[in-house]
Amino acid sequence: MARQVISTDKAPSAIGAYSQAVRCGDTVYLSGAIPLVPETMEKVSDDVRTQIEQVFTNLLAVCEAAGGSFDDVVKLNVYLTDLSDFPLVNEVMTERFEQPFPARAAIGVSELPKGVAVEVEGIMHLGA
């Protein structure tokens, strides 16, 4: 099955050796998104809620570039440098996602690229 690289300038460009997303068949693998502003490639803010909102804005841009939306996301992995920020993830997700929500994991990590507080990766399924 052929792989298709997904790329959009509405989300931050890759800061390493990876693609924003890769589609294989009806499945799209969304690389970890961090809270960078696409135009400047700088962290949106030090405020964690603002960072979480930017991450989901960036993820949505990649989903749309792949021909999908948050309705097509089936799995998310959330990485936080402070797990006490997890309730903020729930708040933002209830604003951005419809039920049924995707499957999800939350993982506490010691640090993330560019000193951000949150990174989110996911899997999206397109088609029937």
DOKOL-368337 format. One record per atom (N, C-alpha, C): atom name; x, y, z; residue number from 1; residue in three letters. Coordinates in nm, 3 decimals. Example, Ala and Ser with C-alpha at 12.3 -4.5 7.8 and 13.67 -1.06 7.14 Angstrom:
2
  a      xx      yy      zz   k   r
  N   1.319  -0.569   0.780   1 Ala
 CA   1.230  -0.450   0.780   1 Ala
  C   1.320  -0.330   0.780   1 Ala
  N   1.285  -0.225   0.708   2 Ser
 CA   1.367  -0.106   0.714   2 Ser
  C   1.290   0.003   0.787   2 Ser
//
This chain:
128
  a      xx      yy      zz   k   r
  N   0.084  -0.117   0.000   1 Met
 CA   0.000   0.000   0.000   1 Met
  C   0.089   0.124   0.000   1 Met
  N   0.062   0.218  -0.088   2 Ala
 CA   0.143   0.339  -0.102   2 Ala
  C   0.119   0.434   0.015   2 Ala
  N   0.225   0.499   0.056   3 Arg
 CA   0.216   0.601   0.160   3 Arg
  C   0.207   0.738   0.094   3 Arg
  N   0.125   0.825   0.153   4 Gln
 CA   0.111   0.961   0.104   4 Gln
  C   0.147   1.057   0.217   4 Gln
  N   0.240   1.146   0.193   5 Val
 CA   0.279   1.245   0.293   5 Val
  C   0.177   1.358   0.292   5 Val
  N   0.132   1.397   0.409   6 Ile
 CA   0.037   1.508   0.426   6 Ile
  C   0.116   1.628   0.477   6 Ile
  N   0.095   1.743   0.413   7 Ser
 CA   0.167   1.863   0.453   7 Ser
  C   0.078   1.985   0.433   7 Ser
  N   0.085   2.079   0.527   8 Thr
 CA   0.011   2.204   0.514   8 Thr
  C   0.090   2.317   0.579   8 Thr
  N   0.079   2.435   0.521   9 Asp
 CA   0.144   2.551   0.582   9 Asp
  C   0.056   2.613   0.690   9 Asp
  N  -0.061   2.555   0.714  10 Lys
 CA  -0.150   2.603   0.821  10 Lys
  C  -0.115   2.542   0.956  10 Lys
  N  -0.015   2.456   0.957  11 Ala
 CA   0.039   2.397   1.080  11 Ala
  C   0.190   2.415   1.075  11 Ala
  N   0.255   2.410   1.191  12 Pro
 CA   0.401   2.427   1.191  12 Pro
  C   0.469   2.322   1.104  12 Pro
  N   0.574   2.363   1.036  13 Ser
 CA   0.651   2.268   0.958  13 Ser
  C   0.730   2.177   1.052  13 Ser
  N   0.771   2.065   1.002  14 Ala
 CA   0.846   1.968   1.083  14 Ala
  C   0.976   2.032   1.131  14 Ala
  N   1.011   2.006   1.258  15 Ile
 CA   1.137   2.058   1.312  15 Ile
  C   1.241   1.946   1.322  15 Ile
  N   1.217   1.840   1.248  16 Gly
 CA   1.307   1.725   1.248  16 Gly
  C   1.281   1.639   1.126  16 Gly
  N   1.329   1.518   1.133  17 Ala
 CA   1.316   1.424   1.021  17 Ala
  C   1.184   1.348   1.030  17 Ala
  N   1.074   1.416   1.004  18 Tyr
 CA   0.942   1.354   1.006  18 Tyr
  C   0.846   1.435   0.920  18 Tyr
  N   0.731   1.377   0.890  19 Ser
 CA   0.624   1.444   0.816  19 Ser
  C   0.516   1.487   0.913  19 Ser
  N   0.438   1.588   0.878  20 Gln
 CA   0.327   1.629   0.963  20 Gln
  C   0.228   1.515   0.981  20 Gln
  N   0.208   1.438   0.874  21 Ala
 CA   0.123   1.320   0.880  21 Ala
  C   0.155   1.232   0.760  21 Ala
  N   0.118   1.105   0.774  22 Val
 CA   0.134   1.009   0.664  22 Val
  C   0.005   0.930   0.652  22 Val
  N  -0.046   0.923   0.529  23 Arg
 CA  -0.167   0.844   0.503  23 Arg
  C  -0.126   0.713   0.439  23 Arg
  N  -0.185   0.606   0.488  24 Cys
 CA  -0.165   0.473   0.432  24 Cys
  C  -0.304   0.410   0.424  24 Cys
  N  -0.356   0.399   0.303  25 Gly
 CA  -0.494   0.352   0.289  25 Gly
  C  -0.589   0.454   0.347  25 Gly
  N  -0.680   0.408   0.434  26 Asp
 CA  -0.777   0.496   0.497  26 Asp
  C  -0.731   0.548   0.633  26 Asp
  N  -0.607   0.517   0.670  27 Thr
 CA  -0.555   0.557   0.800  27 Thr
  C  -0.453   0.668   0.783  27 Thr
  N  -0.466   0.772   0.867  28 Val
 CA  -0.371   0.884   0.868  28 Val
  C  -0.306   0.888   1.005  28 Val
  N  -0.174   0.885   1.005  29 Tyr
 CA  -0.096   0.891   1.128  29 Tyr
  C  -0.049   1.035   1.145  29 Tyr
  N  -0.098   1.100   1.250  30 Leu
 CA  -0.069   1.240   1.277  30 Leu
  C   0.052   1.250   1.369  30 Leu
  N   0.158   1.315   1.321  31 Ser
 CA   0.276   1.334   1.404  31 Ser
  C   0.243   1.422   1.524  31 Ser
  N   0.327   1.414   1.625  32 Gly
 CA   0.307   1.496   1.744  32 Gly
  C   0.306   1.644   1.708  32 Gly
  N   0.203   1.712   1.755  33 Ala
 CA   0.191   1.857   1.734  33 Ala
  C   0.225   1.927   1.864  33 Ala
  N   0.305   2.032   1.852  34 Ile
 CA   0.337   2.114   1.968  34 Ile
  C   0.283   2.254   1.943  34 Ile
  N   0.275   2.337   2.046  35 Pro
 CA   0.206   2.467   2.034  35 Pro
  C   0.290   2.577   1.971  35 Pro
  N   0.331   2.554   1.847  36 Leu
 CA   0.402   2.657   1.773  36 Leu
  C   0.304   2.729   1.681  36 Leu
  N   0.325   2.858   1.663  37 Val
 CA   0.248   2.936   1.567  37 Val
  C   0.310   2.908   1.430  37 Val
  N   0.232   2.861   1.333  38 Pro
 CA   0.289   2.822   1.204  38 Pro
  C   0.371   2.931   1.134  38 Pro
  N   0.325   3.054   1.143  39 Glu
 CA   0.392   3.163   1.071  39 Glu
  C   0.528   3.198   1.130  39 Glu
  N   0.542   3.182   1.261  40 Thr
 CA   0.667   3.224   1.328  40 Thr
  C   0.751   3.107   1.377  40 Thr
  N   0.688   2.988   1.389  41 Met
 CA   0.753   2.870   1.445  41 Met
  C   0.801   2.894   1.589  41 Met
  N   0.734   2.985   1.659  42 Glu
 CA   0.763   3.014   1.799  42 Glu
  C   0.649   2.963   1.886  42 Glu
  N   0.681   2.933   2.013  43 Lys
 CA   0.580   2.889   2.109  43 Lys
  C   0.474   2.997   2.123  43 Lys
  N   0.348   2.957   2.121  44 Val
 CA   0.236   3.051   2.121  44 Val
  C   0.233   3.135   2.249  44 Val
  N   0.266   3.074   2.363  45 Ser
 CA   0.253   3.141   2.493  45 Ser
  C   0.313   3.050   2.599  45 Ser
  N   0.336   3.103   2.717  46 Asp
 CA   0.376   3.020   2.829  46 Asp
  C   0.254   2.964   2.902  46 Asp
  N   0.135   3.020   2.874  47 Asp
 CA   0.012   2.974   2.937  47 Asp
  C  -0.024   2.835   2.882  47 Asp
  N  -0.042   2.739   2.973  48 Val
 CA  -0.063   2.600   2.930  48 Val
  C  -0.193   2.583   2.853  48 Val
  N  -0.302   2.645   2.897  49 Arg
 CA  -0.429   2.630   2.824  49 Arg
  C  -0.415   2.683   2.682  49 Arg
  N  -0.349   2.796   2.667  50 Thr
 CA  -0.326   2.853   2.534  50 Thr
  C  -0.242   2.758   2.450  50 Thr
  N  -0.143   2.693   2.512  51 Gln
 CA  -0.063   2.595   2.439  51 Gln
  C  -0.148   2.478   2.392  51 Gln
  N  -0.235   2.427   2.480  52 Ile
 CA  -0.321   2.314   2.443  52 Ile
  C  -0.414   2.354   2.328  52 Ile
  N  -0.471   2.474   2.335  53 Glu
 CA  -0.558   2.520   2.227  53 Glu
  C  -0.481   2.527   2.095  53 Glu
  N  -0.358   2.576   2.098  54 Gln
 CA  -0.278   2.587   1.975  54 Gln
  C  -0.245   2.448   1.919  54 Gln
  N  -0.216   2.354   2.007  55 Val
 CA  -0.187   2.218   1.962  55 Val
  C  -0.306   2.162   1.884  55 Val
  N  -0.426   2.179   1.938  56 Phe
 CA  -0.544   2.126   1.868  56 Phe
  C  -0.576   2.205   1.742  56 Phe
  N  -0.545   2.333   1.738  57 Thr
 CA  -0.559   2.411   1.614  57 Thr
  C  -0.464   2.355   1.509  57 Thr
  N  -0.340   2.327   1.550  58 Asn
 CA  -0.242   2.272   1.456  58 Asn
  C  -0.282   2.133   1.408  58 Asn
  N  -0.329   2.049   1.500  59 Leu
 CA  -0.372   1.914   1.461  59 Leu
  C  -0.489   1.920   1.364  59 Leu
  N  -0.585   2.008   1.390  60 Leu
 CA  -0.700   2.020   1.301  60 Leu
  C  -0.657   2.060   1.160  60 Leu
  N  -0.561   2.149   1.149  61 Ala
 CA  -0.512   2.190   1.018  61 Ala
  C  -0.454   2.071   0.941  61 Ala
  N  -0.384   1.984   1.010  62 Val
 CA  -0.328   1.865   0.945  62 Val
  C  -0.439   1.767   0.908  62 Val
  N  -0.536   1.750   0.999  63 Cys
 CA  -0.651   1.663   0.968  63 Cys
  C  -0.721   1.711   0.842  63 Cys
  N  -0.745   1.841   0.832  64 Glu
 CA  -0.814   1.897   0.717  64 Glu
  C  -0.731   1.882   0.590  64 Glu
  N  -0.599   1.898   0.601  65 Ala
 CA  -0.512   1.880   0.484  65 Ala
  C  -0.518   1.736   0.433  65 Ala
  N  -0.549   1.644   0.522  66 Ala
 CA  -0.560   1.502   0.484  66 Ala
  C  -0.701   1.468   0.437  66 Ala
  N  -0.792   1.565   0.441  67 Gly
 CA  -0.929   1.540   0.397  67 Gly
  C  -1.021   1.494   0.508  67 Gly
  N  -0.983   1.518   0.632  68 Gly
 CA  -1.065   1.476   0.745  68 Gly
  C  -1.093   1.588   0.843  68 Gly
  N  -1.139   1.550   0.960  69 Ser
 CA  -1.169   1.644   1.068  69 Ser
  C  -1.151   1.572   1.201  69 Ser
  N  -1.177   1.641   1.309  70 Phe
 CA  -1.167   1.577   1.439  70 Phe
  C  -1.268   1.463   1.453  70 Phe
  N  -1.377   1.465   1.376  71 Asp
 CA  -1.473   1.355   1.379  71 Asp
  C  -1.411   1.224   1.332  71 Asp
  N  -1.300   1.231   1.257  72 Asp
 CA  -1.235   1.112   1.204  72 Asp
  C  -1.121   1.061   1.291  72 Asp
  N  -1.086   1.135   1.397  73 Val
 CA  -0.976   1.095   1.485  73 Val
  C  -1.024   0.981   1.576  73 Val
  N  -0.949   0.872   1.575  74 Val
 CA  -0.988   0.755   1.655  74 Val
  C  -0.898   0.734   1.776  74 Val
  N  -0.778   0.794   1.777  75 Lys
 CA  -0.684   0.774   1.888  75 Lys
  C  -0.596   0.895   1.904  75 Lys
  N  -0.575   0.936   2.028  76 Leu
 CA  -0.483   1.045   2.061  76 Leu
  C  -0.390   1.000   2.172  76 Leu
  N  -0.266   1.044   2.164  77 Asn
 CA  -0.171   1.030   2.274  77 Asn
  C  -0.131   1.172   2.315  77 Asn
  N  -0.150   1.204   2.442  78 Val
 CA  -0.121   1.336   2.495  78 Val
  C   0.002   1.326   2.584  78 Val
  N   0.101   1.409   2.558  79 Tyr
 CA   0.222   1.412   2.638  79 Tyr
  C   0.226   1.546   2.712  79 Tyr
  N   0.240   1.540   2.844  80 Leu
 CA   0.241   1.659   2.928  80 Leu
  C   0.363   1.659   3.019  80 Leu
  N   0.424   1.776   3.034  81 Thr
 CA   0.535   1.786   3.128  81 Thr
  C   0.485   1.796   3.272  81 Thr
  N   0.356   1.822   3.289  82 Asp
 CA   0.295   1.826   3.423  82 Asp
  C   0.154   1.766   3.411  82 Asp
  N   0.138   1.645   3.463  83 Leu
 CA   0.007   1.577   3.450  83 Leu
  C  -0.105   1.649   3.523  83 Leu
  N  -0.074   1.744   3.610  84 Ser
 CA  -0.181   1.821   3.675  84 Ser
  C  -0.249   1.914   3.573  84 Ser
  N  -0.191   1.930   3.454  85 Asp
 CA  -0.255   2.009   3.347  85 Asp
  C  -0.356   1.927   3.268  85 Asp
  N  -0.371   1.799   3.300  86 Phe
 CA  -0.460   1.712   3.225  86 Phe
  C  -0.605   1.761   3.222  86 Phe
  N  -0.660   1.818   3.332  87 Pro
 CA  -0.797   1.870   3.323  87 Pro
  C  -0.813   1.977   3.215  87 Pro
  N  -0.709   2.053   3.188  88 Leu
 CA  -0.716   2.154   3.081  88 Leu
  C  -0.730   2.087   2.944  88 Leu
  N  -0.665   1.973   2.927  89 Val
 CA  -0.679   1.897   2.802  89 Val
  C  -0.825   1.855   2.785  89 Val
  N  -0.885   1.806   2.892  90 Asn
 CA  -1.026   1.766   2.885  90 Asn
  C  -1.116   1.884   2.850  90 Asn
  N  -1.090   2.001   2.910  91 Glu
 CA  -1.171   2.120   2.880  91 Glu
  C  -1.163   2.154   2.732  91 Glu
  N  -1.041   2.161   2.679  92 Val
 CA  -1.025   2.199   2.539  92 Val
  C  -1.085   2.092   2.447  92 Val
  N  -1.065   1.966   2.481  93 Met
 CA  -1.121   1.860   2.397  93 Met
  C  -1.273   1.865   2.392  93 Met
  N  -1.339   1.895   2.504  94 Thr
 CA  -1.485   1.902   2.501  94 Thr
  C  -1.534   2.021   2.419  94 Thr
  N  -1.449   2.122   2.400  95 Glu
 CA  -1.484   2.235   2.315  95 Glu
  C  -1.460   2.204   2.167  95 Glu
  N  -1.365   2.116   2.136  96 Arg
 CA  -1.324   2.093   1.997  96 Arg
  C  -1.375   1.962   1.937  96 Arg
  N  -1.405   1.863   2.021  97 Phe
 CA  -1.446   1.731   1.973  97 Phe
  C  -1.592   1.704   2.009  97 Phe
  N  -1.658   1.628   1.923  98 Glu
 CA  -1.794   1.580   1.950  98 Glu
  C  -1.785   1.438   2.005  98 Glu
  N  -1.885   1.398   2.082  99 Gln
 CA  -1.890   1.259   2.127  99 Gln
  C  -1.935   1.171   2.012  99 Gln
  N  -1.892   1.050   2.002 100 Pro
 CA  -1.802   0.983   2.096 100 Pro
  C  -1.658   1.033   2.076 100 Pro
  N  -1.590   1.056   2.188 101 Phe
 CA  -1.453   1.104   2.185 101 Phe
  C  -1.358   0.994   2.139 101 Phe
  N  -1.242   1.032   2.084 102 Pro
 CA  -1.145   0.929   2.044 102 Pro
  C  -1.086   0.858   2.166 102 Pro
  N  -1.032   0.740   2.143 103 Ala
 CA  -0.955   0.673   2.248 103 Ala
  C  -0.835   0.763   2.278 103 Ala
  N  -0.782   0.754   2.401 104 Arg
 CA  -0.677   0.849   2.437 104 Arg
  C  -0.590   0.794   2.548 104 Arg
  N  -0.465   0.836   2.547 105 Ala
 CA  -0.373   0.808   2.657 105 Ala
  C  -0.310   0.941   2.697 105 Ala
  N  -0.273   0.953   2.822 106 Ala
 CA  -0.200   1.070   2.871 106 Ala
  C  -0.071   1.020   2.936 106 Ala
  N   0.039   1.080   2.895 107 Ile
 CA   0.169   1.036   2.942 107 Ile
  C   0.245   1.156   2.998 107 Ile
  N   0.298   1.142   3.118 108 Gly
 CA   0.382   1.245   3.177 108 Gly
  C   0.525   1.227   3.130 108 Gly
  N   0.586   1.337   3.085 109 Val
 CA   0.724   1.333   3.035 109 Val
  C   0.805   1.443   3.103 109 Val
  N   0.936   1.426   3.103 110 Ser
 CA   1.020   1.525   3.171 110 Ser
  C   1.037   1.653   3.091 110 Ser
  N   1.039   1.643   2.959 111 Glu
 CA   1.046   1.763   2.877 111 Glu
  C   1.001   1.732   2.735 111 Glu
  N   0.970   1.841   2.662 112 Leu
 CA   0.925   1.830   2.523 112 Leu
  C   1.003   1.929   2.437 112 Leu
  N   1.001   1.911   2.305 113 Pro
 CA   1.076   2.001   2.218 113 Pro
  C   1.039   2.148   2.240 113 Pro
  N   1.138   2.234   2.226 114 Lys
 CA   1.122   2.380   2.237 114 Lys
  C   1.069   2.425   2.372 114 Lys
  N   1.077   2.339   2.474 115 Gly
 CA   1.035   2.376   2.608 115 Gly
  C   0.886   2.394   2.626 115 Gly
  N   0.805   2.327   2.542 116 Val
 CA   0.660   2.339   2.553 116 Val
  C   0.607   2.245   2.660 116 Val
  N   0.482   2.267   2.699 117 Ala
 CA   0.421   2.188   2.805 117 Ala
  C   0.339   2.070   2.755 117 Ala
  N   0.306   2.068   2.624 118 Val
 CA   0.215   1.966   2.573 118 Val
  C   0.249   1.930   2.428 118 Val
  N   0.229   1.803   2.396 119 Glu
 CA   0.238   1.753   2.259 119 Glu
  C   0.129   1.649   2.243 119 Glu
  N   0.065   1.647   2.126 120 Val
 CA  -0.042   1.552   2.100 120 Val
  C  -0.020   1.490   1.961 120 Val
  N  -0.028   1.357   1.956 121 Glu
 CA  -0.022   1.284   1.829 121 Glu
  C  -0.150   1.203   1.816 121 Glu
  N  -0.180   1.158   1.695 122 Gly
 CA  -0.304   1.083   1.681 122 Gly
  C  -0.310   0.997   1.557 122 Gly
  N  -0.421   0.927   1.548 123 Ile
 CA  -0.453   0.843   1.433 123 Ile
  C  -0.593   0.880   1.387 123 Ile
  N  -0.606   0.899   1.257 124 Met
 CA  -0.735   0.934   1.199 124 Met
  C  -0.772   0.827   1.097 124 Met
  N  -0.899   0.789   1.095 125 His
 CA  -0.946   0.691   0.998 125 His
  C  -1.046   0.759   0.905 125 His
  N  -1.017   0.751   0.775 126 Leu
 CA  -1.104   0.809   0.674 126 Leu
  C  -1.174   0.696   0.600 126 Leu
  N  -1.291   0.722   0.549 127 Gly
 CA  -1.363   0.620   0.475 127 Gly
  C  -1.473   0.558   0.559 127 Gly
  N  -1.533   0.456   0.506 128 Ala
 CA  -1.650   0.393   0.570 128 Ala
  C  -1.612   0.315   0.693 128 Ala
//
